[in-house]
Amino acid sequence: MLFRSDWLEQLAHQAMALLEQRRKQRELQEAQAELQRLANTDALTGLMNLRAWQEANVLERERLERWGEGHAVIALDLDHFKKVNDTHGHAAGDAVLRAVGSLLARSFRKLDSVARIGGEEFGVLLPHTGAADAAVLAEQLREALSELQIPFGNLELRISASIGVAHSSEASPEGTQALADERSYAAKRSGRDRVVSTTEPLDP
């Protein structure tokens, strides 16, 4: 039969072992969460990457089909970005992308999904947002980008963007993003540094 002190010591060891097991489980969960975050994050800008962006769009389409709540998509393509790289080097291009990412990250709500979806292409998914409101937000974003001053060495880099906006009421659930992309290309074709939120400028 164990003496009382032996029993208390054994109980203490069991308690310590349980605490250690829980600590390891917590560390494992935190490590898994960090790996998931890294898998869904663009390393340069800190925004969502293409994979996470696509997943967010799938979830929003499912919400639309179930609840009928409309959403908008903003597609943004930086103007003359290749010229920045060719003139000042890729480090300058990276500085521009980081600055644009920072601006985008602080310009939208937490429930919005903001992503870098290509080299100089960005996307914003706006749940519970009407077409007119999305167009206003896109124009505000265009203005903010055109005013952005990006320090790089002894230079001050400037950038503009061609922006397309589409609403889920205008296309199939799968087609909203494609329509926003098409409109961003239309903005670029029609002079850059502008927002296209209707189909009219798409016509030849």
Secondary structure per residue as TSV (DSSP state, phi and psi in degrees):
chain	resnum	aa	ss	phi	psi
A	1	M	-	360.0	133.6
A	2	L	-	-73.3	139.2
A	3	F	-	-70.5	162.1
A	4	R	H	-59.3	-40.6
A	5	S	H	-64.9	-38.3
A	6	D	H	-65.8	-39.6
A	7	W	H	-65.5	-42.2
A	8	L	H	-65.4	-38.3
A	9	E	H	-65.4	-42.3
A	10	Q	H	-63.3	-41.1
A	11	L	H	-63.1	-40.0
A	12	A	H	-63.6	-41.1
A	13	H	H	-62.7	-40.9
A	14	Q	H	-65.0	-40.9
A	15	A	H	-64.5	-42.9
A	16	M	H	-64.0	-39.7
A	17	A	H	-64.7	-39.2
A	18	L	H	-66.4	-42.2
A	19	L	H	-63.0	-41.0
A	20	E	H	-64.8	-40.6
A	21	Q	H	-62.8	-42.5
A	22	R	H	-67.2	-36.5
A	23	R	H	-62.6	-44.0
A	24	K	H	-65.3	-39.2
A	25	Q	H	-63.7	-41.1
A	26	R	H	-65.1	-42.4
A	27	E	H	-63.7	-38.9
A	28	L	H	-64.5	-43.3
A	29	Q	H	-63.3	-40.8
A	30	E	H	-65.9	-39.5
A	31	A	H	-66.2	-40.0
A	32	Q	H	-65.5	-39.9
A	33	A	H	-65.1	-39.0
A	34	E	H	-67.2	-40.3
A	35	L	H	-62.6	-40.1
A	36	Q	H	-65.0	-40.6
A	37	R	H	-62.8	-45.4
A	38	L	H	-64.2	-36.7
A	39	A	H	-66.5	-23.8
A	40	N	T	-106.0	6.8
A	41	T	B	-118.4	137.4
A	42	D	-	-75.9	121.5
A	43	A	T	-63.5	-32.2
A	44	L	T	-78.2	-44.3
A	45	T	T	-100.7	-19.1
A	46	G	S	79.9	1.5
A	47	L	S	-83.9	176.0
A	48	M	B	-58.2	149.8
A	49	N	-	-95.4	-178.0
A	50	L	H	-59.8	-41.3
A	51	R	H	-59.6	-49.1
A	52	A	H	-66.5	-35.9
A	53	W	H	-62.3	-45.0
A	54	Q	H	-63.1	-40.4
A	55	E	H	-63.8	-41.3
A	56	A	H	-63.0	-39.0
A	57	N	H	-67.0	-37.8
A	58	V	H	-62.6	-46.1
A	59	L	H	-61.8	-39.7
A	60	E	H	-69.4	-35.4
A	61	R	H	-65.9	-39.2
A	62	E	H	-64.5	-38.7
A	63	R	H	-65.6	-38.7
A	64	L	H	-63.3	-45.0
A	65	E	H	-65.7	-33.3
A	66	R	H	-84.5	-43.5
A	67	W	H	-111.3	-13.4
A	68	G	-	73.1	20.4
A	69	E	-	-88.5	123.4
A	70	G	-	-73.8	156.5
A	71	H	E	-141.9	164.7
A	72	A	E	-124.8	156.2
A	73	V	E	-127.8	133.0
A	74	I	E	-110.0	125.8
A	75	A	E	-111.3	129.1
A	76	L	E	-127.4	129.0
A	77	D	E	-126.7	119.1
A	78	L	E	-66.3	138.7
A	79	D	T	-83.5	138.0
A	80	H	T	53.3	34.0
A	81	F	H	-65.9	-36.4
A	82	K	H	-59.4	-34.3
A	83	K	H	-65.4	-35.6
A	84	V	H	-61.6	-48.2
A	85	N	H	-62.5	-44.3
A	86	D	H	-67.9	-34.5
A	87	T	H	-84.7	-43.4
A	88	H	H	-115.0	-6.9
A	89	G	-	98.6	164.5
A	90	H	H	-68.8	-25.4
A	91	A	H	-63.7	-36.2
A	92	A	H	-67.1	-41.8
A	93	G	H	-59.9	-41.3
A	94	D	H	-63.3	-38.8
A	95	A	H	-62.6	-39.7
A	96	V	H	-64.0	-46.7
A	97	L	H	-62.6	-41.1
A	98	R	H	-63.9	-41.4
A	99	A	H	-65.7	-42.8
A	100	V	H	-64.5	-42.4
A	101	G	H	-60.0	-41.9
A	102	S	H	-64.0	-42.2
A	103	L	H	-62.4	-45.6
A	104	L	H	-63.2	-41.7
A	105	A	H	-61.8	-34.2
A	106	R	H	-95.7	1.8
A	107	S	H	-97.6	-9.6
A	108	F	S	-129.0	169.3
A	109	R	-	-74.7	163.3
A	110	K	T	-64.4	-30.1
A	111	L	T	-79.0	-12.3
A	112	D	S	-78.6	151.5
A	113	S	E	-107.6	118.5
A	114	V	E	-117.4	126.7
A	115	A	E	-141.0	151.5
A	116	R	E	-95.2	115.8
A	117	I	-	-109.9	-0.9
A	118	G	S	-162.9	-170.2
A	119	G	S	-54.0	-59.9
A	120	E	S	-122.6	25.5
A	121	E	E	-110.5	137.7
A	122	F	E	-130.4	155.2
A	123	G	E	-135.6	147.3
A	124	V	E	-130.7	124.7
A	125	L	E	-102.5	123.0
A	126	L	E	-116.6	93.9
A	127	P	E	-67.0	154.3
A	128	H	T	52.6	43.0
A	129	T	-	-132.1	130.1
A	130	G	-	-78.7	165.3
A	131	A	H	-62.6	-43.8
A	132	A	H	-65.3	-43.2
A	133	D	H	-63.5	-39.9
A	134	A	H	-64.0	-38.7
A	135	A	H	-64.7	-39.4
A	136	V	H	-64.1	-45.2
A	137	L	H	-61.4	-40.1
A	138	A	H	-64.5	-39.8
A	139	E	H	-67.6	-39.4
A	140	Q	H	-62.4	-39.8
A	141	L	H	-65.7	-42.8
A	142	R	H	-58.5	-44.2
A	143	E	H	-63.7	-43.0
A	144	A	H	-62.8	-39.9
A	145	L	H	-65.7	-40.6
A	146	S	H	-67.9	-22.5
A	147	E	H	-94.0	-5.8
A	148	L	-	-68.2	129.6
A	149	Q	-	-111.3	119.4
A	150	I	E	-113.3	107.5
A	151	P	E	-71.1	136.2
A	152	F	E	-148.8	103.6
A	153	G	T	61.4	-126.9
A	154	N	T	-96.1	14.0
A	155	L	E	-103.5	163.0
A	156	E	E	-129.1	104.9
A	157	L	E	-84.4	146.1
A	158	R	-	-124.4	155.0
A	159	I	-	-146.4	156.1
A	160	S	-	-135.7	174.4
A	161	A	E	-144.9	148.4
A	162	S	E	-99.9	125.0
A	163	I	E	-124.9	133.5
A	164	G	E	-116.2	144.7
A	165	V	E	-129.1	136.3
A	166	A	E	-140.5	152.6
A	167	H	E	-118.9	149.3
A	168	S	T	-63.0	-19.2
A	169	S	T	-75.3	-12.4
A	170	E	T	-94.4	-15.8
A	171	A	S	-146.7	175.3
A	172	S	-	-65.8	161.4
A	173	P	T	-53.7	-36.2
A	174	E	T	-80.6	-17.2
A	175	G	T	-95.1	-6.5
A	176	T	H	-63.6	-46.3
A	177	Q	H	-63.7	-41.7
A	178	A	H	-63.3	-37.3
A	179	L	H	-67.3	-40.4
A	180	A	H	-62.3	-42.3
A	181	D	H	-60.8	-44.9
A	182	E	H	-60.1	-39.7
A	183	R	H	-71.9	-31.6
A	184	S	H	-65.8	-37.9
A	185	Y	H	-66.8	-36.4
A	186	A	H	-63.8	-39.9
A	187	A	H	-61.4	-39.2
A	188	K	H	-68.5	-42.8
A	189	R	H	-65.3	-30.8
A	190	S	T	-94.2	14.6
A	191	G	T	131.2	-9.0
A	192	R	S	68.3	171.0
A	193	D	S	50.6	51.5
A	194	R	E	-155.2	166.2
A	195	V	E	-112.0	133.0
A	196	V	E	-116.8	119.7
A	197	S	-	-126.2	6.0
A	198	T	S	-131.5	171.9
A	199	T	S	-84.8	-12.6
A	200	E	G	-55.8	-46.7
A	201	P	G	-67.7	-10.5
A	202	L	G	-73.8	-21.5
A	203	D	-	-73.4	142.3
A	204	P	-	-68.1	360.0
